[in-house]
Amino acid sequence: MRNSRGENRKNQQDFDVVVIGGGPAGTTAATLLADSGWSVCLLEKGRHPRFHIGESLLPMNLPIFERLGVLDEVRKIGIKKLAAEFNSTVTPLAQDTFYFSRAINPDHPCAFQVRRSEFDELLFTNCQIHGVSAIQNIEVVDVDLESSEHKIVRALSKDKQQSVFSCKFVIDASGRETFLANKLKSKQKNARHQMAAIFGHYRNVQRRKGVDKGNISIYWFGQGWIWMIPLRDGVMSIGAVCWPGYLKTRSISLEEFLSNTLRQLPEVVKRIEEAELIGKIQATGNYSYASSTMIGNGYLLVGDAYAFVDPVFSSGVFLAMQSAVDAAELIDKLLQGTSDSKKLIQAYQRKIKRGIAAISWFIYRFNTPALHYLLMSSDDSKQNKWQMKMKSSVISILSGDVYGNPKVTVPLLMFKTLYYLLSLKNYAETIRFMRFKAKP
Ligand SMILES: Cc1cc2nc3c(=O)[nH]c(=O)nc-3n(C[C@H](O)[C@H](O)[C@H](O)COP(=O)(O)OP(=O)(O)OC[C@H]3O[C@@H](n4cnc5c(N)ncnc54)[C@H](O)[C@@H]3O)c2cc1C
């Protein structure tokens, strides 16, 4: 027997679902579909454990870990993160800590900081335990989406041996490589947000003490913002997310450039006085994008393969895993031949876009004077009931409660209204920021 391209079907392996990419999105979707009884093959071009950026997770990741059966293992490899700490040199409050226990839904008061090499390997092994045929060191090079019955996926091993897979559904979870969006020419640069990042791992960086020792620290500065994420074994992940124009001024090594950038902030300098770089500094450009297609006949794009905005709220892994959970539920119904497919697909797309939009609202305004002021104007003891509620709604978003929880909606709307009023009041500053953003 031959497939639509005339290739001998004897060499072809048949599955219900083929997943491209073995990061958090791919392994989550694969695990849950295998749990539902479908035959699933996952193809990963790298080999775990491998470095990946994206180390700070959100509280709303925890229910997903429970569902995948990995919560205890994540706890073992992670550092407990109770809050996100923000620092600014231009607001009345120089530092404020946003504890997740203050979210409107306080059921998940903590998250974890993880080394992605360990975390992704754990998720990969777990999907194999759940029955997924997960293969590493194999790169998907072509997907034939034309046949309405069976999709053909071609992949190459490291030694250039070709394998052919046939399936009813393809999930693209290839991350920032955006495999299907490139093929479909559906990838679009985000016109509202273009940043670039430069980052590395260090030892001997001053850590916070007591209950705050696992918190992420975020520092605002003129060229963007800086993160410090404490990892196990005394390592600190440090990165700067900057306007691309600033990074273009670089004429020295990445290491010196990051060091000079960090030295612009006295509070950061205090913490890195004895810092020692481990490994290499890396940089990522071409930052924010989305695909104009999320789902088509027999295929779906999930996680970073569909869209990426900015890591400031540590939302990437959560959005990727939650969209994979929802995608697995949708694909399960589609494969069963539901008569409601149109409605389900629309609801899925609405939910994914809603989550990204909730985070994006803050990301697009992250460096505006009005947002700095609103987030960092007074400490909790001086806030009235409504100010506290608004802060809780912001913390809910920071926790990953981004899909329209009605209890979050009203105080969040008040927060946004105040933001617009404050921006109008300080319109000169707001316009200066918007011009700066447009022409970095
Ligand atoms: C600078 C920076 C900092 C970040 N910080 C955070 C953070 O603190 N917290 C957070 O939650 N998120 C963060 N993120 C975002 C986070 O890294 C991603 O959102 C997350 O990894 C997305 O998961 P994913 O499974 O969709 O993709 P990935 O994790 O990228 O996984 C995709 C996998 O697909 C594989 N692959 C690609 N192409 C192919 C192919 N053709 N065939 C087979 N396999 C393929 C890749 O090897 C990879 O293993 C950050 C991002 C950046 C750029």
The ligand as an SDF file (V2000), in Angstrom:
LIG
                    3D

 53 58  0  0  0  0  0  0  0  0999 V2000
   14.0260   35.4960   27.5780 C   0  0  0  0  0  0  0  0  0  0  0  0
   12.8540   34.6340   27.9630 C   0  0  0  0  0  0  0  0  0  0  0  0
   12.5680   34.4210   29.3080 C   0  0  0  0  0  0  0  0  0  0  0  0
   11.4860   33.6300   29.6600 C   0  0  0  0  0  0  0  0  0  0  0  0
   11.1860   33.4550   30.9940 N   0  0  0  0  0  0  0  0  0  0  0  0
   10.0740   32.7560   31.3380 C   0  0  0  0  0  0  0  0  0  0  0  0
    9.7460   32.5370   32.7090 C   0  0  0  0  0  0  0  0  0  0  0  0
   10.4450   32.9650   33.6240 O   0  0  0  0  0  0  0  0  0  0  0  0
    8.6250   31.8300   32.9860 N   0  0  0  0  0  0  0  0  0  0  0  0
    7.8270   31.3100   32.0030 C   0  0  0  0  0  0  0  0  0  0  0  0
    6.8080   30.6800   32.3080 O   0  0  0  0  0  0  0  0  0  0  0  0
    8.1410   31.4770   30.7090 N   0  0  0  0  0  0  0  0  0  0  0  0
    9.2300   32.1720   30.3470 C   0  0  0  0  0  0  0  0  0  0  0  0
    9.5510   32.3020   29.0380 N   0  0  0  0  0  0  0  0  0  0  0  0
    8.6980   31.6690   28.0410 C   0  0  0  0  0  0  0  0  0  0  0  0
    8.9110   30.1550   27.9820 C   0  0  0  0  0  0  0  0  0  0  0  0
   10.2600   29.8990   27.6670 O   0  0  0  0  0  0  0  0  0  0  0  0
    8.0050   29.5540   26.9130 C   0  0  0  0  0  0  0  0  0  0  0  0
    6.7520   30.1960   26.9070 O   0  0  0  0  0  0  0  0  0  0  0  0
    7.7720   28.0450   27.1020 C   0  0  0  0  0  0  0  0  0  0  0  0
    8.9920   27.3470   27.0780 O   0  0  0  0  0  0  0  0  0  0  0  0
    6.8420   27.5300   25.9850 C   0  0  0  0  0  0  0  0  0  0  0  0
    6.7390   26.1280   26.0160 O   0  0  0  0  0  0  0  0  0  0  0  0
    6.4860   25.3220   24.6690 P   0  0  0  0  0  0  0  0  0  0  0  0
    6.3490   23.8920   25.0530 O   0  0  0  0  0  0  0  0  0  0  0  0
    5.4090   25.9620   23.8870 O   0  0  0  0  0  0  0  0  0  0  0  0
    7.8190   25.5170   23.8040 O   0  0  0  0  0  0  0  0  0  0  0  0
    9.3130   25.0620   24.1570 P   0  0  0  0  0  0  0  0  0  0  0  0
    9.5060   24.9700   25.6040 O   0  0  0  0  0  0  0  0  0  0  0  0
   10.1990   25.9680   23.3960 O   0  0  0  0  0  0  0  0  0  0  0  0
    9.4290   23.6030   23.5520 O   0  0  0  0  0  0  0  0  0  0  0  0
    9.4510   23.3850   22.1610 C   0  0  0  0  0  0  0  0  0  0  0  0
   10.2160   22.0990   21.8680 C   0  0  0  0  0  0  0  0  0  0  0  0
   10.0330   21.7700   20.4950 O   0  0  0  0  0  0  0  0  0  0  0  0
   11.2550   21.2710   19.9710 C   0  0  0  0  0  0  0  0  0  0  0  0
   11.2370   21.4740   18.5180 N   0  0  0  0  0  0  0  0  0  0  0  0
   11.2900   22.6360   17.8260 C   0  0  0  0  0  0  0  0  0  0  0  0
   11.2090   22.4140   16.4930 N   0  0  0  0  0  0  0  0  0  0  0  0
   11.1000   21.0650   16.3320 C   0  0  0  0  0  0  0  0  0  0  0  0
   10.9950   20.2160   15.2010 C   0  0  0  0  0  0  0  0  0  0  0  0
   10.9580   20.6950   13.9520 N   0  0  0  0  0  0  0  0  0  0  0  0
   10.9160   18.8630   15.3960 N   0  0  0  0  0  0  0  0  0  0  0  0
   10.9530   18.3490   16.6500 C   0  0  0  0  0  0  0  0  0  0  0  0
   11.0680   19.1190   17.7660 N   0  0  0  0  0  0  0  0  0  0  0  0
   11.1200   20.4620   17.6170 C   0  0  0  0  0  0  0  0  0  0  0  0
   12.3150   22.1050   20.6910 C   0  0  0  0  0  0  0  0  0  0  0  0
   13.5690   21.4460   20.6830 O   0  0  0  0  0  0  0  0  0  0  0  0
   11.7110   22.2320   22.0930 C   0  0  0  0  0  0  0  0  0  0  0  0
   12.1520   21.2050   22.9600 O   0  0  0  0  0  0  0  0  0  0  0  0
   10.6670   33.0510   28.6640 C   0  0  0  0  0  0  0  0  0  0  0  0
   10.9550   33.2600   27.3230 C   0  0  0  0  0  0  0  0  0  0  0  0
   12.0580   34.0420   26.9600 C   0  0  0  0  0  0  0  0  0  0  0  0
   12.3410   34.2490   25.5030 C   0  0  0  0  0  0  0  0  0  0  0  0
  1  2  1  0
  2  3  1  0
  2 52  2  0
  3  4  2  0
  4  5  1  0
  4 50  1  0
  5  6  2  0
  6  7  1  0
  6 13  1  0
  7  8  2  0
  7  9  1  0
  9 10  1  0
 10 11  2  0
 10 12  1  0
 12 13  2  0
 13 14  1  0
 14 15  1  0
 14 50  1  0
 15 16  1  0
 16 17  1  0
 16 18  1  0
 18 19  1  0
 18 20  1  0
 20 21  1  0
 20 22  1  0
 22 23  1  0
 23 24  1  0
 24 25  2  0
 24 26  1  0
 24 27  1  0
 27 28  1  0
 28 29  2  0
 28 30  1  0
 28 31  1  0
 31 32  1  0
 32 33  1  0
 33 34  1  0
 33 48  1  0
 34 35  1  0
 35 36  1  0
 35 46  1  0
 36 37  1  0
 36 45  1  0
 37 38  2  0
 38 39  1  0
 39 40  1  0
 39 45  2  0
 40 41  1  0
 40 42  2  0
 42 43  1  0
 43 44  2  0
 44 45  1  0
 46 47  1  0
 46 48  1  0
 48 49  1  0
 50 51  2  0
 51 52  1  0
 52 53  1  0
M  END
$$$$
